[in-house]
Amino acid sequence: MQDVLENTMVKTSIKIVSSVLIVVAIALVGLKLNTMIHASPFQPTIPTTTSSTLNILVILAAFVLIAHSIEGIWAGAIAYRRGDSALKTGIYTFFTGFVGLTETMKSD
């Protein structure tokens, strides 16, 4: 696994795909929360069936967002301890995931 992450092209590809998927996960969870908030019991609505696949994707997206948040907080703490910008490093790691965390820990 370590040899694969040493390849710059692979790391860049993982960062791009991870960033896109995190944005999609934020959108999925945001849309689900929006429908939950605006579902009023007082207004008659047309019953809609939500696909079980979509529900599984929303649950998976929420799990991924929580995991990436933990990684971002962890990287931010490492950067703060080094005297770097904790917010910048945390956000970068939130979007890039494990690759960003390994980069942060290597430069420690």
C-alpha positions as CSV (number, residue, x, y, z in Angstrom):
1,M,0.0,0.0,0.0
2,Q,2.8,2.4,0.8
3,D,4.4,1.8,-2.6
4,V,1.2,2.7,-4.3
5,L,0.9,6.0,-2.4
6,E,4.4,7.0,-3.3
7,N,3.3,7.3,-7.0
8,T,2.5,11.0,-7.5
9,M,0.0,10.3,-10.3
10,V,-1.9,7.8,-8.1
11,K,-1.9,10.3,-5.2
12,T,-3.2,13.1,-7.4
13,S,-5.9,10.8,-8.9
14,I,-7.0,9.8,-5.4
15,K,-7.2,13.4,-4.3
16,I,-9.3,14.4,-7.2
17,V,-11.7,11.5,-6.9
18,S,-12.0,11.9,-3.2
19,S,-12.7,15.6,-3.4
20,V,-15.5,15.0,-6.0
21,L,-17.0,12.2,-3.9
22,I,-17.0,14.3,-0.7
23,V,-18.8,17.1,-2.5
24,V,-21.4,14.5,-3.8
25,A,-21.7,13.1,-0.2
26,I,-22.3,16.6,1.1
27,A,-25.0,17.2,-1.5
28,L,-26.7,13.8,-0.8
29,V,-26.8,14.3,2.9
30,G,-27.9,18.0,2.4
31,L,-30.7,17.0,0.2
32,K,-31.9,14.3,2.6
33,L,-31.8,16.8,5.5
34,N,-33.6,19.3,3.4
35,T,-36.4,16.9,2.6
36,M,-36.6,15.9,6.3
37,I,-36.8,19.5,7.5
38,H,-39.4,20.6,5.0
39,A,-41.6,17.6,5.3
40,S,-44.6,19.2,7.1
41,P,-47.2,16.9,8.7
42,F,-49.8,19.7,8.1
43,Q,-49.5,19.9,4.3
44,P,-50.9,17.2,2.2
45,T,-48.2,15.8,0.0
46,I,-48.1,13.2,-2.7
47,P,-46.6,10.1,-1.2
48,T,-43.2,9.3,-2.7
49,T,-41.2,6.1,-2.3
50,T,-37.6,6.6,-1.6
51,S,-35.4,3.9,-3.1
52,S,-33.7,1.7,-0.5
53,T,-30.5,2.1,-2.6
54,L,-30.7,5.9,-2.2
55,N,-31.1,5.4,1.6
56,I,-28.1,3.2,1.7
57,L,-26.1,5.8,-0.3
58,V,-27.2,8.5,2.1
59,I,-26.1,6.4,5.1
60,L,-22.8,5.6,3.5
61,A,-22.3,9.3,2.6
62,A,-23.0,10.3,6.2
63,F,-20.4,7.7,7.4
64,V,-17.8,8.9,5.0
65,L,-18.4,12.6,6.0
66,I,-18.0,11.6,9.7
67,A,-14.8,9.7,8.9
68,H,-13.3,12.5,6.8
69,S,-14.3,15.0,9.6
70,I,-12.3,13.0,12.1
71,E,-9.3,12.9,9.7
72,G,-9.6,16.6,9.2
73,I,-9.7,17.3,12.9
74,W,-6.7,15.0,13.5
75,A,-4.7,16.7,10.7
76,G,-5.6,20.1,12.0
77,A,-4.4,19.1,15.5
78,I,-1.1,17.9,14.0
79,A,-0.7,21.1,12.0
80,Y,-1.5,23.2,15.1
81,R,1.1,21.4,17.1
82,R,3.7,22.1,14.3
83,G,2.7,25.8,14.1
84,D,1.1,25.5,10.7
85,S,-2.4,26.6,9.7
86,A,-4.7,24.1,11.4
87,L,-7.8,25.2,9.5
88,K,-6.1,25.0,6.0
89,T,-4.6,21.6,6.8
90,G,-7.9,20.3,8.3
91,I,-10.0,21.4,5.3
92,Y,-7.4,20.0,2.9
93,T,-7.4,16.6,4.7
94,F,-11.2,16.6,4.9
95,F,-11.5,16.7,1.2
96,T,-8.5,14.5,0.3
97,G,-8.9,11.9,3.1
98,F,-6.3,9.4,4.0
99,V,-3.8,10.7,1.4
100,G,-3.9,14.2,2.9
101,L,-3.5,12.7,6.4
102,T,-0.4,10.7,5.4
103,E,1.1,13.9,3.8
104,T,0.4,15.8,7.0
105,M,2.0,13.1,9.1
106,K,5.0,12.7,6.8
107,S,5.9,16.4,7.1
108,D,5.8,16.2,10.9
